């Protein structure tokens, strides 16, 4: 059974930082493109960042220069370092693994940016 488990969310003040983790089991993520998405209340889920199996990264314009996606294949884990957080970053953050026709999602972790 494949599981993606996100962690590291929470409440943070504007300007603060959080590091999200996505731990995979049941698959070896080394061949997968991994991604972080987010969904704010009453909004569609949106792509935040991706990292290919070769380590190439891509970011949504709204997070460029503030967020950093990375992966540790040996630990089967993907990370999202989030800096300079703003209230608009408040959302549930989801991890996704994709390889050809295989797509797996995590359950999400809540990030709330508020003073």
Protein Blocks (a to p, Z undefined) as FASTA:
>chain_A
ZZdddehiacddehiacddddddehiafklpccddddddehiacddfbdcdfkopacddf
klgokaccdddfknopacdddehiafklgccddddddehjbccddebjaddddZZ
